[in-house]
Amino acid sequence: MPGPARRTRSVVRRPLAWSVAALSCVAVSVALILATATPDARPGLATGPGWRVTRDTGGAVPRGPIADAGWLALGSVPGTGTRWEPMVRTSLLDLHQLSQPNGAVAAGAGPIWNYAWPRDSAFVAVALARAGHHAEALQVLTFLARVQLAGGGFESRYRLDGHGPPDQRARQSDGAGWVLWAVWEVSRSSPREQGASSAAVLRSLLDDATGFALAATRNGRRLPPPSPDYWEVPVRSTSLGTAAPLLAGLVASRQMYGALGQRALAERSGAAAARLRATISERFAEDYERFGSSSLPALRAGGGGVDAAVTFLMPPFEQSPQPQVVDAWTRYQSGALRPAGGLAPGSQWKQDGISWTPQTALVAYTAAMSGQPHVAARWMDWLNA
């Protein structure tokens, strides 16, 4: 995912409804609005007047009101009948417009987001599958299978044509974890009657990304090597934002292999996940700061305190979170609160007045999946305001 989208109260928000779990996460992966806050001016929008197609056009990918309505009718609109329904409809159409025929999904409407990040694509695939657009969800995973590295990992981002990364940005290890999670979620959300080619794509992603996660963590016995995470900045220490997605991936790997009847492989992933869970707890459990408790690198990297990545240790990623995780998740919501009403990436993030939609949406999503609808509704209402 590119650096999380910044926004203030004056920006029109494009989020997703908590009433359907995966859809509320799309705000984490696709930030459609890029704003720069100033004291005297309204933020500028990356989604200018030409973004939304208001007239019907033909071609290989028809666009416009009629085409949009037809595409939505092929699936479902989660949250129908709730106050979030219009937001969900718009969000789904934004994802549709950002998607390419080859399965690549641009991270946003602005030129600097015109690339496909594996973590973004993983969340988009899950959202599309949950909304009934199974073919498109599989297309996204097919794109990821095509660009996956030989060792099972991924570059930080890719050109939309799939021809490699656009620059020399360091690879980001969390991508493999998010892709494993997406493979499991898409698989269990899609019809059982999948074609042989789809099954082969899912199995290839599963095997290769699991191999990467096992190798990076030495079968769960250590934290993965330092790697940039969703903050998109160089690091010298392993962050919670890298370790937690790989744990989520190993948990999903166990579930997927179990569903396939591959008991030995399921047990291997499950055992690695248990060891990595204990390792993460040992390193981060005191406060769940970005690099561990009282870590100086967190301050040098632009902020610290309780990190938004603590949400990666909550449901649906971890079904039974430890009490310390739930406590940190709760403290994060007050400690990272911004004047505009949203959240920052960390509780000690700089006081710049900016709220970040991805982190706010992650709290809404994990609250909904944790059986806390009132907490989820609070953050979804902020996103919808």
PyMOL commands that set and color helices and strands:
alter all, ss='L'
color gray80, all
select helices_A, chain A and resi 21-29+65-73+85-98+111-113+118-130+134-147+174-189+196-216+240-259+263-284+296-300+308-313+323-335+357-369+373-384
alter helices_A, ss='H'
color red, helices_A
select strands_A, chain A and resi 6-7+355-356
alter strands_A, ss='S'
color yellow, strands_A
deselect
rebuild
show_as cartoon
